[in-house]
Amino acid sequence: MPNKITMINAVWMVMMTGMLAATIALYDQKVDTSKVYGPYASARPVIASQY
């Protein structure tokens, strides 16, 4: 039976690996532009004088 420190390190590594994999999986998705309504969050505000 491994000691406490080894078990804590193993659990820590499994948790960090899982969170890293989840982060990569979530950020790797491409946004389907046909389902986006309105401007993007990074869109600049429209200057009314240009029209």
Backbone as a printed PyTorch tensor [residue, N CA C, xyz], in Angstrom:
tensor([[[  0.8440,  -1.2000,   0.0000],
         [  0.0000,   0.0000,   0.0000],
         [  0.8790,   1.2490,   0.0000]],

        [[  0.6860,   2.1440,  -0.9930],
         [  1.5080,   3.3660,  -1.0250],
         [  1.1950,   4.2700,   0.1710]],

        [[  2.1680,   5.0800,   0.5080],
         [  1.9650,   5.9680,   1.6530],
         [  1.0620,   7.1500,   1.2790]],

        [[  0.7490,   7.9880,   2.2660],
         [ -0.2010,   9.1000,   2.0660],
         [  0.2770,  10.0920,   1.0160]],

        [[  1.5560,  10.4480,   1.0610],
         [  2.0850,  11.4440,   0.1250],
         [  1.9430,  10.9580,  -1.3180]],

        [[  2.2580,   9.6990,  -1.5540],
         [  2.1510,   9.1470,  -2.9030],
         [  0.7010,   9.1600,  -3.3800]],

        [[ -0.2140,   8.8170,  -2.5010],
         [ -1.6210,   8.8200,  -2.8800],
         [ -2.1250,  10.2350,  -3.1670]],

        [[ -1.7150,  11.2070,  -2.3580],
         [ -2.1100,  12.5980,  -2.5920],
         [ -1.5570,  13.0750,  -3.9260]],

        [[ -0.3050,  12.7520,  -4.2190],
         [  0.2980,  13.1500,  -5.4940],
         [ -0.4250,  12.4970,  -6.6730]],

        [[ -0.7910,  11.2330,  -6.5270],
         [ -1.4820,  10.5370,  -7.6150],
         [ -2.8620,  11.1620,  -7.8620]],

        [[ -3.6010,  11.4260,  -6.7890],
         [ -4.9250,  12.0400,  -6.9390],
         [ -4.7990,  13.4300,  -7.5450]],

        [[ -3.8030,  14.1930,  -7.0920],
         [ -3.5690,  15.5390,  -7.6300],
         [ -3.2760,  15.4940,  -9.1290]],

        [[ -2.4110,  14.5710,  -9.5450],
         [ -2.0620,  14.4750, -10.9620],
         [ -3.2640,  14.0620, -11.8010]],

        [[ -4.0910,  13.1560, -11.2950],
         [ -5.2820,  12.7360, -12.0380],
         [ -6.2550,  13.9070, -12.1740]],

        [[ -6.4390,  14.6650, -11.1070],
         [ -7.3540,  15.8150, -11.1640],
         [ -6.8390,  16.8790, -12.1310]],

        [[ -5.5550,  17.2000, -12.0580],
         [ -5.0040,  18.2240, -12.9460],
         [ -5.0590,  17.7830, -14.4040]],

        [[ -4.7910,  16.5180, -14.6630],
         [ -4.8620,  16.0130, -16.0320],
         [ -6.2930,  16.0820, -16.5550]],

        [[ -7.2490,  15.7360, -15.7040],
         [ -8.6510,  15.8070, -16.1100],
         [ -9.0970,  17.2290, -16.3990]],

        [[ -8.6890,  18.1730, -15.5530],
         [ -9.0870,  19.5700, -15.7700],
         [ -8.4180,  20.1430, -17.0170]],

        [[ -7.1660,  19.7770, -17.2690],
         [ -6.4840,  20.2390, -18.4770],
         [ -7.1620,  19.6790, -19.7170]],

        [[ -7.5110,  18.3920, -19.6820],
         [ -8.1920,  17.7780, -20.8290],
         [ -9.5500,  18.4250, -21.0620]],

        [[-10.2820,  18.7250, -19.9960],
         [-11.5820,  19.3670, -20.1380],
         [-11.4330,  20.7730, -20.7070]],

        [[-10.4230,  21.5030, -20.2510],
         [-10.1870,  22.8590, -20.7610],
         [ -9.8680,  22.8260, -22.2460]],

        [[ -9.0060,  21.9170, -22.6500],
         [ -8.6480,  21.8110, -24.0680],
         [ -9.8710,  21.4190, -24.8880]],

        [[-10.6620,  20.4970, -24.3810],
         [-11.8510,  20.0470, -25.1230],
         [-12.8670,  21.1690, -25.2660]],

        [[-13.0440,  21.9880, -24.2240],
         [-14.0340,  23.0560, -24.2890],
         [-13.5750,  24.2090, -25.1740]],

        [[-12.2970,  24.5690, -25.1200],
         [-11.8110,  25.6960, -25.9030],
         [-11.5120,  25.3190, -27.3400]],

        [[-11.4950,  24.0430, -27.6560],
         [-11.1530,  23.6050, -29.0020],
         [-12.3610,  23.6370, -29.9370]],

        [[-13.5550,  23.8580, -29.4090],
         [-14.7530,  23.8410, -30.2420],
         [-14.8300,  25.1000, -31.0950]],

        [[-15.2110,  24.9170, -32.3410],
         [-15.3840,  26.0540, -33.2480],
         [-16.8100,  26.5690, -33.1340]],

        [[-16.9780,  27.8740, -33.1860],
         [-18.3050,  28.4830, -33.0810],
         [-18.9540,  28.4430, -34.4550]],

        [[-20.1660,  27.9120, -34.5080],
         [-20.9260,  27.9010, -35.7550],
         [-21.5460,  29.2900, -35.9350]],

        [[-21.0830,  30.0250, -36.9440],
         [-21.5080,  31.4100, -37.1030],
         [-22.9750,  31.5270, -37.4900]],

        [[-23.5800,  30.4700, -38.0120],
         [-24.9950,  30.5620, -38.3870],
         [-25.9010,  30.5740, -37.1570]],

        [[-25.3830,  30.1820, -36.0040],
         [-26.1930,  30.1560, -34.7980],
         [-25.9310,  31.3500, -33.8800]],

        [[-25.0830,  32.2690, -34.3140],
         [-24.7540,  33.4240, -33.4850],
         [-25.6950,  34.5700, -33.8570]],

        [[-26.4570,  35.0530, -32.8950],
         [-27.3820,  36.1550, -33.1300],
         [-26.7930,  37.4280, -32.5400]],

        [[-26.6890,  38.4550, -33.3390],
         [-26.1310,  39.7040, -32.8570],
         [-24.6270,  39.7420, -33.0140]],

        [[-24.0030,  40.8260, -32.5520],
         [-22.5530,  40.9720, -32.7230],
         [-21.7910,  40.0650, -31.7670]],

        [[-20.5520,  39.8160, -32.1070],
         [-19.6920,  39.0570, -31.2260],
         [-19.3470,  39.8830, -29.9900]],

        [[-18.9040,  39.2260, -28.9460],
         [-18.5580,  39.9290, -27.7170],
         [-17.3720,  40.8650, -27.9460]],

        [[-16.5100,  40.5280, -28.9200],
         [-15.3330,  41.3460, -29.1670],
         [-15.5870,  42.4310, -30.2200]],

        [[-16.8380,  42.5610, -30.6810],
         [-17.1440,  43.5410, -31.7200],
         [-16.9940,  44.9530, -31.1640]],

        [[-16.5030,  45.8380, -32.0150],
         [-16.3420,  47.2450, -31.5930],
         [-17.6920,  47.9420, -31.6550]],

        [[-17.8990,  48.9290, -30.8050],
         [-19.1690,  49.6600, -30.9000],
         [-19.2670,  50.4250, -32.2120]],

        [[-20.4630,  50.5000, -32.7470],
         [-20.6920,  51.1510, -34.0420],
         [-20.6740,  52.6650, -33.8430]],

        [[-19.9450,  53.3620, -34.7120],
         [-19.9260,  54.8180, -34.6730],
         [-21.0270,  55.3080, -35.6160]],

        [[-22.0350,  55.9930, -35.0690],
         [-23.2090,  56.3720, -35.8610],
         [-22.8540,  57.3860, -36.9420]],

        [[-21.7950,  58.1750, -36.7690],
         [-21.4690,  59.2160, -37.7340],
         [-20.9090,  58.6570, -39.0270]],

        [[-20.5520,  57.3910, -39.0490],
         [-19.9870,  56.8350, -40.2870],
         [-21.0890,  56.4850, -41.2920]],

        [[-22.3720,  56.5540, -40.8870],
         [-23.4580,  56.2150, -41.8000],
         [-24.0880,  57.4600, -42.2920]]])
